[in-house]
């Protein structure tokens, strides 16, 4: 508050004044006693002369002589130290100029003025190189930062030669030993530049040069993730993304999206069923619980089984049902596209459907009687079991509400076969015609 008094400060000042007055009074009393009782004398003999001098005068003379000698020695020391002081002053001026040039380079770099940043960095290097390293312990660190700023500016100016030259200078072993933290920063920047140029091999080699502790930092893991994606190492990218999500490097929504995207890529890249099973086994529980991943794995399994000529059809269908079983209780939470994918991936294995799954399917259809996808899937399952009446009823309902052309075409084909089974040629012909119009 403006204008408020401070009683404690005033009391402290008053106490100091009192102590000073007491000290001055004590000195005055001592001098008075010394000067007032001058009974002692000091006799000096210088043949043939004799000098009687008051003791007080001798004391004061000795004190004055001591002060004079001390001041003379101090003056001589100062005169002898003048060259050292001058050299120190010149070094300080060079240091300040070098630090100022580095700060200018950093400011221009952040402002996007890369040519000026490069010029300021070169000025700083020129001044630092003119200074002996022994005179300033922080010179190597500042020199490394200056090289790094020049390289950063050269990267922004697409000057690869200057960038590599100053990067190699920044990574010099002597500078790395003197400034390890700045050296790690230079390595991370080199990885970033390699990723920008889509050079996965160079980025990997730079990442391998990082110390073990630095490689676990979030910035290094981000670069490792981008490098793995650039090199097509989906499994490594997925593992790195899990570490980043664990360290909360992304928001929960972003982490889920990144992990889902990488897991989808890993599932699509599987070349056979055993490899697909291995990829699925490496997913954690939360990832396997994602509907998108379970549906993508099931779809890829059906594709691989089809490419094998259907030799592993029953085993693949059983494996697909095992992957999709956790989704079944949450069927109502799936959107229309996911429900369609669920029907598509389950349909190839309807012929090997066991009684438990058939009961589960029939119960889900009764709980959601208006769902066209469940009507279609249950109708096809009943048709596989030669339950013609239930199949015709459910497929007939599905034919009025399905919007997907492929599923609707297969519905009319199934209705045509059911009509032929019961000997209704007119209904079969009409159903085949409806199916042909959707092809």
N, C-alpha and C positions, 0 to 999 in steps of 0.2 A: 504494500500500500504506500503511495507516495506521501512524503512528509511525516511518516511515522518515526518516532524516536526509538533509539535502541539503548535502554538503560544499562544493559550488561556491557556493551562496548564503551560507554562513557565511564563506567566504574573502572574498567580495566585500564583505560588511558589515565585516569586520575591516580590509580595505584602505581603505574609506571613512573609518573611524574614525581610522586612522593619518594620512590626508591632512588631516582636520580638525585633529588635534592639531598637525601640522606648520604648518598655516596660522595657528592661534592663537599658536603659539610665535613665528612670524615677525612677526606683528603686535605681540606683546609686546616683542620685541627692538627693533622700529622705534620704538615709543613710548618705550622706556627710553632709547634713543639720543637721541631728540628732546628728552625731558624732562631728561636728564642733562647735556647740553652746551648750556646756555642762555647763550652768550656774546654773541649778537646782540641788539640792542635796536631798537625802533622809536620815534622821537621824534615826538610830535604837538604842533603849535604852535597854540595858541588864545590870541592876544594878550589880555592880557599874560601868559598862562600857558604853561608848557611841561610836557609829560608824556612821561616815558620809560617805555615799556611793553616788556615782554619779547616777543621775536619769537614764541616759542611761544604765548604768550597771544593774540597777534594772529591767528595761524593758527587756533587753536581758536575764537576769536570769529568769524572769517570763516566757518569751516565751520558753526558753530552758526547764524549769521545766514542762510546759504544754506539750511540745513535748515528754519529757521523760515519763511523766505519761500516755500519750495517747499510746505510743509505748508499755509500760508495760502492759496496759489493753488489747491491741490487742494481745500481746503475750500470756497473760493468757487465753483470749477467744479462741485463736487458739489451745492452749494446751487442754482446756476443750472440744473443738469440734473434737479433733482427733478421738475418738472412733466412733462418728457419721459419720465422713468422711470415716473412714475405713469400716463401715457397708454399707454406700452408695456405696463405690467402689466395695465391694463384690457383692452387689445387681446388680450393673451395669454389672459386669462380668457374673452373672447368666443370666441376661436379654439378654445380647449379645449372650451368648451360646445358650439360648433357641431360640432366633430369628434365629441364624445361623442353628440350627437343623431343624427348620421349613422350612427354605429356601432350605436346603439340601433335605428334604423330597419332597418338591414341585418340585425341579429340577429332582430328580430321578423319580418321578411320571410322569413328562412330557416326560422324556427320555425312559420310559417303563421299568425301573429297579424297579420293584414293591417290591421285597424283601428288597432292600436297602432303598427304600422310607418308608416301614413299620418300619424298624429298626430306621431310623432317626426320624420318628414321635414318636416312643416310647421313644427315648432319650429326645426329646423335652418335652413330657408329664412328664417324671421323673423329669426334672429340673424345670418345671413349678409347679408341685405339691409340691416341696420342698420350694417354695417361698410363703410367706403370700400374700393373695390377696390384702390387704390394702396397700402394698408397691408399687404396680404398677397397675394403672387403666386399662391398656390394657391387663392385664393377662388373664381375661376370654375370650376375643376375640381370643387371640393367642392359648389358650387352646382348644377352640372349633375348630379352624382351624386344630390344630394338631390331634384331634380326627377324624375330617373329612378326613384328608389325610390318616390316618391309615385305616379308613373304606374303602376309595377308593382303596387303595392298596389291602386290603383283598378281596374286590369285584373282582378285576382283577385276584387275585390268587384263586378265587372260594372258599374262606374261609368264609362261611356264618356265622359261629358262631362269629368269631372275628369282622366281619363287623357289625352284629347286636349289639354286645356289645358296640363298639365304637360309633355307630350311636345313640344308646340310651343315651350314655354319652354326645354326642354332642347336643342332644335335651333336655338336662336337663333344667328345668325351670329357674334356677339361671343363667346359661350361656345364655339362650335365652333372659332373661331380660337385661343382661349386654351387649350382642352383638346381637341385633335384625336382622341386615343385614346378618351376618354370619349364624344366625339361619334359615333365609329364604333360604339361599343357601343350607344348610343341608337338608331342606325339599325337595327342588327341586331335589337334588341328590338322595334322597331316592325314589322319584317318578320315576326317571330315572332308578334306579336299579330294581324297581318293574316291570316296563315296559319291561326291558331286560329279566326278568324272567317270563314274560307273566302272571303276577299276577294282574289282573284288579281290584279286590276288594281292595287289599292293596294300589294300586296306587290311587284309588278313595279316600280312607280314608286319605292318605297323602295330596292329593289335597285339601280336605275339611279342613285340618289344616292350609292351607296357609291364610295369611291375605288377605283382599279383594283387596287391591291395588296390592299385589304381584300376585294374581290370574289373573289379567288383563295384565300382562306383556307377551311379545312375547314368552319367554322361557316357561312360565307356560302354555300358550295356545298351544304351540307345544306338550308338554307332555299331555295336556288334549285331544288333537286330537288323539294322539297315543293310549291313554287309551280308548277313546271311540271306536276307530276302533278295539282294542283288545277285548273289551267287547261286540262288536256287536251292539253298540248304534249308528246306522247310522245317525239318525236325529240329535243327539248331535254332532257327528263328522262333519256333514254338516254345522251346525251353527257355530261351532268353526273354521272350514276352512274359512267360510265367514269373520269372525273377523280377521283371519290371513291375508287374502287377502286384507281386508280394511287397515290393518296396514302395508301392503307391506312386509310381512314376506317372500313371495316367489316372483319370477319373474312373470310377467303377463302370460307367457306360462305355467309355473308350476301351478299357481293358477287356471287357466282354466282347466288344466288336472285333478287336484285334485278335484275341485268342480264337474266336469263332472263325474269322477269315483264314488264319493260318492253319487251323485244324481242318477246315474244308479243303484247303490246298493239299495238305498231307494225305487226306483220304482220296482225293482225286488222282494223286500221283501214284497210288498203289497199282502195281502191274499184275499182281495175282492175288488169290484169296488169302494165302498165308501172309503176304506182306500187308494186306488190308487188316487182317486180324492182329498183326503185330502193332500197326499204327493205332488201332482201336484200343489195344491193351495199354498203350503208353499214355492215353488220355486219362486225366484224373476224373474223379467222380462228378464234379461240377460240370466238366466239359461233356462227359457222356450223358449227362442229364439234359443237355440242350437239345430241343427237338430238331433244330437244323442239322446238327451233326449226326444224330441217330438216323434221320431220313437220308442224309447224303451217304452215310456208310452203307445203308441198306440198298440204296439205288446203285452204288458202285459195285456191291456184291452181286446184284442181279446182272449187271452189265458183264462182269468178269465171268460169271457162270454161263451166260449166253455165249460169250466168246469161246468158252471151252466146249461148246456143243451140248450143254445141258448135262454133262456127266456128273457134276456135283450139285444137281438141282435140289434134291431133298435135303442134303446137308446144308446147302446155302439157305434154303427156305427156313430151316430150323434156326440157323444162326441169325437170320434177319429177324425172326420173331422174338428171339432172345434180346436183341438190341432194342426192339420197339416195345417190348413189354412194359418198361417203366413209363412209356408215354400213354399207355392205354387208359389209366385212371384219370389222366388230364386231357382226355380227348376233347372235351367241351371248351378247353382253354385254347386249343389250336385254332389258327385262322383258317379260312377257306382253302387257301393254297396249300397249307401244311396238311390239312385233312385230305386234299386230293393226292398229295404225294404219298401219304400213308396208305391210301387205297391202292395206288399204282405199285408200290413196292411189296405190298402184301399179296396182290392178286396172283403173281406167278407161283406162289407156294400154296394156293388153295387146295390143290389136289392132295397134298400131304398134310393137310390141317388135321390136328388131333382133336379128340372130343373136348378137351379142356378149352382149347382156343375157339372151337365152334360154339361152345356154350358162352364163352366170354363175348364173342361177336354177337350172338343172338341177344344177350342181355343188354349190350350197349345199344343195339338197334331198338330195343323196346324202351329203353330210357330216353332215347332221342329219336322218336318215330318219324319226325319230319326231316331228318338229315338225309339228303339224297345220296351222299357218299356211302353212308352205312347201309342204305337200302340197296345200292348197287353191289357193295361188297358181300353183304349177307345173301343177296339173291344169287350171285355167282357161286358162293360157297354151297348153298343149297342145291344149285344145279349140278355141282360136282358130286354131291351125294345122291343125286337122282330124286331129290325131293321136288318134283315138278310143280306142285301146287304152290308151295311157299315161294319157290324161285320165281314163278310167273307173277305172283302177287307183288313181291318186292320190286322186281325189275319193271313191272308196269308202272308202279308208283315212281320209280326213279326216272323213267322215260319222260315224265311230265315236268320234273324239277331240275334235272341235270343241265348244266350250262356248258360243261366241257365237251367239245365236239368229239374227241377221241373216246371218252367214256360213253358218251351218248351213242356213238356208232356201235361200240361193243355191246351196249345194252340192247339195241335193236337186233343185232346179230343173234344174241342169246334168245331174245323173244321169238325170232324167226325159227331157230332150232327147236324151241319149246313147242311152237305151233306145229311144226312138222312131226314132232314126237307124238302129239295127240291127234294127228291126222287132219289138221285144219289148214288146207292148202291156201285158202284165200287169205287168212291171217298171216301165214308164213310169207306169201308173196308180197303183201303190203309191208311187212316188217323188213324184208330184204330190200324193198324199194326205198324205204326210209333210211336204211343203213347206207345204201349206195349214194343217196343224195348228200350224205355227210362225209364221204370219202374224199 
